[in-house]
């Protein structure tokens, strides 16, 4: 399956620019290109969520209907657009962080074919 136009690693020809006999990483995601702040933001929201909803353990988010995440993501996005420095009244965390977390949930559910 192609994601965002990136072919699967099995279909990528050998890289002519580097020696793959030492470390075969051509065609693998270069995660160092992802801004790390997003990981910290999502982790903070997840920690809050795990305290708020301890039942079901840390993977309890997988039992929520995707539409609820879409709705929450859009609510936080609207609040973020209204005030980029705004924070959620309940958690005290930036709306942007909640938006990122909901988007991460939806991305993971999409990967698993559940959206």
PALUM-787776 format. One line per 3 residues: for each residue x negated, y negated, z of N, C-alpha, C. Coordinates in pm, 1 decimal. Each point is the difference from the previous one (the first is absolute). Layout:
N
X:Y:Z:X:Y:Z:X:Y:Z  ...
END
This chain:
115
-83.9:117.1:0.0:83.9:-117.1:0.0:-88.8:-124.0:0.0  35.2:-98.9:-79.6:-75.7:-124.0:-4.0:64.4:-100.8:92.8  -80.9:-63.7:83.5:46.1:-105.2:88.8:-65.9:-129.2:-42.3
80.0:-99.7:-28.2:-51.6:-131.7:-39.0:-96.7:10.4:-117.7  24.3:94.9:-89.8:-85.2:14.2:-116.6:-132.5:68.0:26.4  -22.6:48.7:121.5:-125.6:66.9:33.2:18.9:149.7:-24.3
-78.3:58.5:-89.0:16.2:143.7:-24.8:-45.6:82.9:118.9  53.0:121.6:6.6:-41.2:90.8:106.7:-148.9:28.8:-13.1  -68.8:25.9:112.7:-143.4:27.5:-4.1:-37.0:114.5:-94.0
87.3:97.5:-16.9:-32.2:114.8:-84.8:-7.2:-37.8:-147.5  57.2:-116.0:-36.2:-1.1:-40.4:-140.3:-106.4:-104.6:-30.4  -77.3:-39.5:98.8:-101.7:-103.3:-19.2:-129.5:64.3:-49.6
-53.0:-51.0:-108.5:-126.9:54.4:-50.7:-114.8:-35.8:93.7  -110.4:71.0:-8.9:-116.2:-30.4:84.3:-42.9:-145.3:-16.9  -39.7:-59.7:106.4:-42.2:-139.8:-2.0:-142.0:-8.7:-56.1
-17.8:-75.1:-107.2:-134.1:-11.9:-57.5:-89.4:-95.9:77.0  55.1:-73.4:98.1:-76.4:-104.8:65.8:-66.4:42.6:129.9  30.7:117.5:50.5:-61.1:39.1:126.4:-19.6:151.2:4.8
-90.7:43.7:86.6:-28.7:141.9:17.3:105.6:61.3:91.3  88.1:80.2:-55.8:107.6:62.2:76.1:-42.9:133.3:60.9  -123.2:43.1:-25.7:-46.7:126.8:56.9:-35.4:-15.6:148.4
-24.9:-121.2:43.2:-34.1:-24.9:139.6:125.8:-26.5:82.3  88.5:-80.6:-53.9:124.5:-33.7:69.0:106.4:-21.3:-105.7  89.3:96.5:-14.7:104.4:-7.1:-102.3:117.3:-82.7:50.8
-3.8:-131.1:-28.5:108.2:-85.7:45.1:65.0:-80.6:-112.4  -41.9:25.1:-123.3:60.0:-69.3:-112.7:146.8:39.5:-10.4  87.2:-98.7:-15.6:142.8:25.9:-14.0:74.3:3.3:132.3
-72.5:-9.6:110.8:64.9:-1.5:131.2:26.4:-144.6:39.3  103.4:-17.7:79.8:35.7:-134.8:42.2:-115.7:-65.5:75.3  -29.4:-122.3:-36.3:-105.1:-75.7:68.1:68.6:-86.7:106.1
21.8:59.4:115.7:77.5:-64.0:104.7:-67.0:-124.1:57.0  -127.1:-16.8:-25.4:-67.2:-121.6:46.5:52.1:-124.0:-72.3  76.1:19.0:-107.4:59.2:-112.7:-72.2:127.6:-50.4:65.9
54.6:77.3:93.5:123.9:-37.6:67.8:-34.1:-91.5:117.6  66.4:-115.0:8.4:-24.7:-88.3:114.5:31.1:72.4:131.2  -95.7:6.7:89.1:13.4:76.4:124.0:98.1:-62.1:99.3
24.7:-129.0:-9.8:89.4:-64.5:95.9:137.3:66.0:0.6  43.5:45.6:-116.7:131.3:64.1:-8.0:5.5:124.7:88.7  -108.7:73.5:8.7:-3.0:118.9:86.1:20.3:-38.9:145.9
-64.9:-106.9:42.4:15.1:-46.9:138.3:143.0:-48.4:26.2  56.5:-71.3:-99.1:136.7:-50.9:15.0:99.7:114.1:17.2  -8.9:98.2:-88.0:92.9:114.1:5.1:-21.9:78.6:129.1
-123.8:17.5:41.0:-28.5:73.7:123.5:62.8:-69.3:120.4  -6.5:-132.0:4.0:59.0:-73.6:112.4:151.2:18.8:4.1  64.1:-7.8:-115.4:145.4:19.0:-5.7:35.8:143.9:35.5
-81.0:95.0:-46.8:25.7:140.6:33.0:-12.8:25.8:149.4  -99.6:-58.6:64.0:-16.4:16.6:144.9:121.5:-54.7:74.1  46.9:-117.0:-43.0:120.1:-57.2:60.0:119.4:93.7:-21.9
15.7:47.6:-122.5:111.1:89.6:-32.5:-4.5:130.2:78.0  -119.1:52.6:21.7:-12.8:124.9:76.5:38.0:-20.2:146.1  -24.6:-119.8:53.3:42.0:-29.0:137.6:151.8:-21.1:5.7
53.5:-66.3:-101.1:143.4:-29.6:-2.5:82.7:125.9:-24.2  -50.1:89.0:-87.6:71.2:122.0:-36.3:-88.7:121.2:26.1  -22.1:36.2:125.1:-91.0:111.0:30.2:54.7:138.0:-38.2
132.2:13.5:-5.4:55.9:130.7:-33.4:-34.4:37.2:-144.7  -35.0:122.4:-19.2:-37.3:47.3:-132.6:-147.4:-12.4:-31.5  -75.6:-65.1:85.4:-143.6:-10.4:-20.9:-38.2:-102.3:-104.6
-128.5:-6.5:-32.8:-50.5:-103.5:-90.2:50.8:10.8:-144.4  54.5:114.6:-37.6:53.1:14.6:-136.4:151.3:-17.5:-5.8  58.7:-56.5:106.4:144.9:-16.8:2.1:50.2:-90.2:-112.8
-84.8:-84.9:-52.8:38.9:-89.6:-108.7:40.4:76.2:-126.0  -46.6:122.7:-13.6:32.9:79.8:-119.0:145.4:45.6:-0.9  69.4:-16.2:112.7:138.5:45.2:11.4:100.5:-112.4:-23.0
-45.6:-113.1:-48.9:85.9:-115.5:-25.2:28.4:-8.4:-149.1  124.6:-34.6:-33.2:37.2:-11.9:-141.5:-79.6:-113.4:-64.8  -53.4:22.3:-119.8:-80.7:-102.5:-67.5:71.4:-135.0:-14.4
131.7:1.6:-18.3:71.4:-127.0:-16.8:-12.8:-88.6:123.3  -10.6:58.8:116.1:-17.9:-80.1:122.0:-135.3:-70.0:-1.7  -102.4:67.5:-54.0:-131.5:-64.7:-13.0:4.2:-110.0:-106.0
73.8:24.2:-108.8:12.5:-104.4:-102.9:66.1:-124.2:58.9  108.5:21.9:74.1:70.3:-112.7:60.4:-89.0:-74.8:99.3  -69.7:74.0:85.5:-88.9:-63.0:98.4:-112.8:-74.8:-69.7
-55.8:60.3:-104.5:-107.7:-63.7:-73.9:48.1:-132.2:-59.7  119.1:1.1:-57.8:53.0:-122.2:-60.6:31.2:-106.5:105.2  52.1:40.5:116.1:24.9:-96.8:107.0:-130.8:-67.6:42.7
-104.0:80.0:19.4:-129.2:-56.8:41.1:-61.8:-83.1:-112.3  21.4:40.0:-125.2:-53.9:-77.1:-111.8:67.7:-136.8:-6.7  131.5:-3.2:17.6:71.2:-127.6:-2.4:-50.4:-90.8:112.7
-16.8:57.0:118.4:-50.0:-79.5:112.6:-142.6:-47.6:-24.7  -81.6:85.1:-62.3:-137.6:-38.0:-32.5:-2.3:-113.6:-102.1  87.9:7.5:-99.9:5.8:-105.9:-101.4:45.7:-131.4:63.1
97.5:9.1:90.2:47.9:-120.7:69.7:-109.8:-63.3:85.1  -77.4:86.2:66.1:-105.4:-48.6:89.3:-114.4:101.2:1.0  -102.5:-20.7:-82.1:-110.5:95.5:-7.3:-67.6:28.7:133.8
11.4:-89.3:95.8:-60.4:22.7:132.1:102.4:54.1:100.1  122.0:25.8:-46.6:106.4:43.8:89.0:-22.9:138.3:59.0  54.2:18.5:120.3:-13.2:129.0:67.9:138.4:57.3:29.2
6.5:129.7:6.3:121.2:72.7:35.6:32.7:-29.1:146.5  124.7:-35.2:26.3:39.0:-37.9:136.4:-13.8:116.2:98.1  27.3:120.9:-46.0:-4.3:115.4:90.5:-142.3:45.4:30.8
-80.6:18.3:-103.6:-134.5:54.6:19.8:-104.1:-107.3:28.3  25.1:-121.9:-46.3:-99.2:-106.0:13.2:-110.4:9.6:-104.4  16.8:90.0:-93.7:-100.8:18.5:-105.5:44.9:-70.3:-127.8
-96.1:-39.5:-84.1:35.2:-68.6:-124.4:93.8:82.3:-88.1  92.0:-71.1:-65.5:90.0:66.4:-94.4:-79.8:69.2:-110.2  -111.5:-59.6:-38.7:-83.7:60.2:-104.1:-43.5:140.6:39.8
-36.3:20.1:125.9:-43.6:132.4:45.8:113.9:101.0:-10.9  120.3:-42.4:37.3:115.5:90.0:-9.5:30.8:31.9:-146.4  -12.6:-100.9:-85.3:20.2:20.7:-143.0:-97.9:105.1:-52.6
-127.0:-14.6:36.7:-103.7:95.0:-43.4:31.2:141.5:48.5  44.5:11.9:123.6:27.6:131.2:57.4:116.6:67.1:-71.2  107.1:-75.5:-24.3:113.6:56.4:-71.6:-38.5:41.1:-141.7
-82.3:-79.9:-63.7:-48.0:33.5:-133.9:-85.4:127.0:3.3  -83.5:13.5:103.5:-82.3:120.6:14.3:87.7:123.4:18.9  105.7:-12.7:81.4:92.2:112.1:18.0:62.0:39.4:-133.5
46.6:-98.8:-75.5:64.0:28.4:-129.3:-99.0:61.5:-99.7  -123.9:-46.9:1.4:-100.9:56.0:-90.0:-25.3:146.6:33.1  -9.8:30.5:128.6:-24.4:139.0:41.6:120.9:88.6:-32.3
119.9:-50.6:24.6:120.3:76.7:-33.2:11.5:21.3:-150.4  -38.8:-100.4:-78.2:1.7:13.3:-146.2:-97.6:107.6:-44.7  -116.9:2.7:61.8:-100.5:102.1:-33.4:56.2:139.2:24.4
79.4:12.3:106.8:58.5:128.2:35.0:130.7:28.0:-74.7  40.0:-91.3:-89.3:121.4:18.7:-79.5:128.5:-17.8:80.0  -4.1:-81.3:106.7:115.5:-15.0:87.3:69.2:-135.5:-12.8
-30.5:-77.7:-104.2:68.9:-128.1:-15.8:87.4:1.1:-122.9
END
